[in-house]
């Protein structure tokens, strides 16, 4: 009798908690917050965005970079050394407008300013990366010695610059600007067309990009286990985004049925589900115990079904 009473009390508190969690939506109906529903919605949206799945590509080397650095190969290898970068935003400049010259002002958009790109690059052992960026910024505004030193005589004629550079000489914009791409990928979903590759989410195309600031490189005797890095700020004129995800794409469609499991995989899943149910099965003392018991039963039941989506929680 006491057990039945405890069970009735637990169910009563469970239902009371469900009723207290209800609120009113905009249409006057009731809405209910449920943690499992919340997690399920995240699962349907393929989880959360992972910021560590990206590639940064410089499409072509700038013309002001000297050929002695083999800029084409340096640009191709740069995707492996960029360990930190931001996806640039956009600022819209508002202006005050008075319609027909009377009344109050209303604010409207007039122009846009894209945010700069800040990227951090690990430096290779021979310093090719650092030399590439140093040559790039020096090619924009030449900072050689005021005298005709050996370096200025040795530099080949590239773009606007002749063999003999002048201190403070500025190159043409077309010679130091490049186009770059920032590609992002899914951490949990593979490309249906190529299952061995991660699913590409989007590609940001930035146009007329050039480095406006070359950061310092810190050296020190105590930095035995550290990797040297350099940070650059890039200016750009505009950017566009290409989304690669089909709105109708549903990763749940790739869920396999029970026949796709081997015998040992089936037995392992059933054993794991039974262990979860055993750990959750005890005399319920609270609402949490009841929820754990129900969750364990659902886990055991699902072990007889197909493979779970990698986004399932």
Residue pairs with C-beta under 8 A, 6 or more apart in sequence:
6 283
6 284
7 284
10 284
10 286
10 287
10 289
10 290
11 290
13 287
14 287
14 290
14 291
17 287
18 32
21 32
21 33
21 34
22 30
22 31
22 32
23 30
23 31
23 32
23 33
24 30
24 31
25 31
39 313
40 313
42 48
42 313
43 309
43 311
43 312
43 313
44 252
44 311
46 186
46 188
46 189
46 251
46 311
47 187
47 188
47 311
50 186
50 187
52 187
53 184
53 185
53 186
53 187
53 198
54 85
54 182
54 183
54 184
54 185
55 79
55 181
55 182
55 183
55 185
56 78
56 79
56 82
56 85
56 119
56 180
56 181
56 182
57 78
57 79
57 180
57 181
57 182
57 183
58 75
58 78
58 178
58 180
59 178
59 179
59 180
59 181
60 75
60 178
60 179
61 71
61 72
61 74
61 75
61 178
62 71
62 136
62 139
62 175
62 176
62 177
62 178
62 210
63 158
63 159
63 174
63 175
63 176
64 135
64 136
64 139
64 140
64 158
64 159
64 160
64 161
64 171
64 175
64 176
65 71
65 132
65 135
65 136
65 139
65 158
66 135
66 139
66 155
66 156
66 158
67 156
67 158
68 156
69 128
69 131
69 132
69 135
70 128
71 132
71 135
74 128
74 129
74 132
75 132
77 124
78 121
78 129
78 132
81 121
81 122
81 123
81 124
81 129
82 119
82 120
82 121
83 120
83 121
83 122
83 229
84 119
84 120
85 117
85 118
85 119
85 120
85 182
86 115
86 117
86 118
86 119
87 182
87 184
87 204
88 114
88 115
88 116
88 117
88 204
88 206
88 236
88 239
89 114
89 115
90 112
90 113
90 114
90 115
90 239
91 112
91 113
91 114
91 115
92 109
92 111
92 112
93 109
93 110
93 111
93 112
93 113
94 107
94 108
94 109
94 110
95 107
95 108
95 109
95 110
96 105
96 106
96 107
97 105
97 106
97 107
97 108
98 104
98 105
98 106
99 106
112 238
114 206
114 236
114 237
114 238
114 239
116 212
116 233
116 234
116 235
116 236
117 180
117 182
117 206
117 209
117 233
117 234
117 236
118 231
118 232
118 233
118 234
119 231
119 232
119 234
120 229
120 230
120 231
121 129
121 133
121 229
121 230
121 231
121 232
122 129
122 227
122 228
122 229
123 129
123 130
123 217
123 227
123 228
123 229
123 230
129 230
130 217
130 230
133 211
133 214
133 230
133 232
134 214
136 176
136 210
136 211
137 211
137 214
138 144
139 158
139 159
139 161
139 171
139 175
139 176
140 170
140 171
140 176
140 210
140 211
141 168
141 169
141 170
141 171
142 161
142 165
142 166
142 167
142 168
142 169
143 167
143 168
144 151
144 152
144 165
144 167
145 151
145 152
145 167
146 167
148 164
152 164
152 165
153 163
153 164
155 161
155 163
155 165
156 163
157 163
158 175
159 171
159 172
159 175
159 176
160 171
160 172
160 175
161 169
161 171
173 208
173 210
176 210
177 208
177 209
177 210
178 209
178 210
179 205
179 206
179 207
179 208
179 209
180 205
180 206
180 209
180 234
181 203
181 204
181 205
181 206
182 203
182 204
182 206
183 200
183 202
183 203
183 204
184 200
184 201
184 202
184 203
185 198
185 199
185 200
185 201
186 198
186 199
186 200
186 201
187 198
188 310
188 311
189 198
189 199
189 251
189 310
189 311
190 196
190 197
190 198
190 199
191 197
191 198
191 199
191 200
192 199
192 249
192 254
199 244
199 245
200 244
201 243
201 244
201 245
202 241
202 242
202 243
202 244
202 245
203 241
203 242
203 244
204 239
204 240
204 241
204 242
205 239
205 240
205 241
205 242
206 234
206 236
206 238
206 239
207 236
207 237
207 238
207 239
207 240
208 236
208 237
208 238
209 234
209 235
209 236
210 234
210 235
211 232
211 233
211 234
211 235
212 233
212 234
212 235
213 232
213 233
214 230
214 232
215 230
215 231
215 232
215 233
216 230
217 228
217 229
217 230
218 228
219 228
251 309
251 310
251 311
252 309
254 309
255 306
255 307
255 308
255 309
256 306
256 307
257 306
258 266
258 304
258 305
258 306
260 306
260 307
261 269
261 307
269 303
270 300
270 303
270 304
272 303
273 299
273 300
273 301
273 302
273 303
273 304
274 300
274 303
276 296
276 299
276 300
277 296
277 297
277 299
277 300
278 296
279 296
280 292
280 293
280 295
280 296
280 297
281 293
281 296
282 289
282 293
283 289
284 290
284 293
302 308
